Amino acid sequence: MKTLVKNVTIVSDHEKKVSDVLVSDFRFEKIDSVIDVKADVEIDGTGLVMLPGVIDTHVHFREPGYTNKATILSESSAAVAGGVTSFMDMPNTKPDATSLDVLEEKYKLASQSSMANYSFYLGTNGYNIEEIKRMNRNTICGVTDDGLYFKDGALCNRPDLLEKVMKSTDAIVALHCEQEDIIAKTSSVFKFSLRNAITPEKHTMFRSREACFEASKKVVELAKETGARVHLLHLSTMDELALLEDSPLSKNKRITAEICLPHLMFSYNNYKELGYKMKVNPSIKLESDRQKLIAALLTNKIDTIGSDHAPHLLSEKEGGYDEVKSGMPGVGHSLLSLLEKYKKGIISLEQVVNKMCHNPANLFQILERGYIREGYFADFVLVDMNANEVKPSISYACGWSPYEQTTYSTQIKATFVNGVQAYSEGRVQALPAGMRLHFAVEN
């Protein structure tokens, strides 16, 4: 089946141009100023912008084990409705994906139900070194501890184990950086003084900026000692930016970082409005932190944008501080949120594409994705950049989102995954379109 998109504005490879685009056999067959062929489907792209499909390298889709909150089908459907065509899922499912056997079961589930392309991190607690050594880096995106809470907290709290992990692989080691002893001490002091007067914004005090900085500092030092490829997940403080190089992403850049949607869109000022819907780990910090993180996104200090999509039932976001779960859904709203920042002149369209499409593909060495190029898999989004106060039809299985009342001045008109129209005009198609991601690395 051939699809021809006529007269569309393409944003890819750091440039913008008007072209025709022919898609055939899952891939971009031809990109030219004028393509005169008979196609099965022809789309008039006049006035629309074509972007590479977003690659979200940080999601928690909950399956298996927590399908009352979300499934791969439900969340990948929300993803394609928001222009996300590929995702990388974290290992905090049930059971935890810390073995290759469990990991392959997740891949099997995705092959049957995912609307978007998929990969899954191998989880690590520091004790599964042999599993890490055996992993096929051509078919598994990387190693992480994100979401796996052990006795000592995140893996950064056990430098002896983390060093073993770093030395065991040249795959990306993606890490949650918060110092548990600092959190425990701070929480104990404040909870005692506050007693029953704990309100949602106190989360920023309990999981403090100091806890983030000290953990990230230790991880960066250890990464430099071992030469490991380390990706710092969900930066939340301006302090951590001092630990990063201001250099373009390349194969020689061994320490990289992401910002996630909650820390990009919200600050301490939003707790009054959103309450515990704002509770995420690491905590959302001050408006000054958010502004500095955005500034770093516009340079080479922050390399990628993730959603940290982590759905919980609304009932799990209510109650006392210790009972409320940390995390919020947002995979379908990430591109729209960044496009709003483009419309406000905060970031260029080329930078949005670079941080959400090109850099994830380059960092993880994803094979033939992340760009609109002849021969690449045809993952792309058609966007109306001049919509008027649109509330997108994006729904999550958990039934809520902090973005649910937000209106946007851009609209996702269609999302294609491997050349198949996975989403169009408010509707997700019935059949899964996703493929397993592959990586151009040497094992």
Sequence and secondary structure as in RCSB ss.txt:
>XXXX:A:sequence
MKTLVKNVTIVSDHEKKVSDVLVSDFRFEKIDSVIDVKADVEIDGTGLVMLPGVIDTHVHFREPGYTNKATILSE
SSAAVAGGVTSFMDMPNTKPDATSLDVLEEKYKLASQSSMANYSFYLGTNGYNIEEIKRMNRNTICGVTDDGLYF
KDGALCNRPDLLEKVMKSTDAIVALHCEQEDIIAKTSSVFKFSLRNAITPEKHTMFRSREACFEASKKVVELAKE
TGARVHLLHLSTMDELALLEDSPLSKNKRITAEICLPHLMFSYNNYKELGYKMKVNPSIKLESDRQKLIAALLTN
KIDTIGSDHAPHLLSEKEGGYDEVKSGMPGVGHSLLSLLEKYKKGIISLEQVVNKMCHNPANLFQILERGYIREG
YFADFVLVDMNANEVKPSISYACGWSPYEQTTYSTQIKATFVNGVQAYSEGRVQALPAGMRLHFAVEN
>XXXX:A:secstr
 EEEEEEEEEEETTEEEEEEEEEETTEEEEEES      SEEEE TTEEEEE EEEEEE   TTT TTT  HHHH
HHHHHHTTEEEEEE S SSS S SHHHHHHHHHHHHHH SSEEEE EE  SS HHHHHH  TTT   EE TT  B
TTBSGGG HHHHHHHHHH SS EEE    HHHHHHHHHHHHHHHTT   GGGHHHHS HHHHHHHHHHHHHHHHH
HT  EEE S   SGGGGGS      TT  EEEEEEHHHHH  GGGHHHHGGGG  SS    HHHHHHHHHHHTTT
S  EEE  B    GGGGSSSTTTS   B  GGGHHHHHHHHHHTTSS HHHHHIIIIIHHHHHTTBTT SS  TT
SB  EEEEETT  SB      TTS  TTTT  BS EEEEEEETTEEEEETTEE SS    B  B    
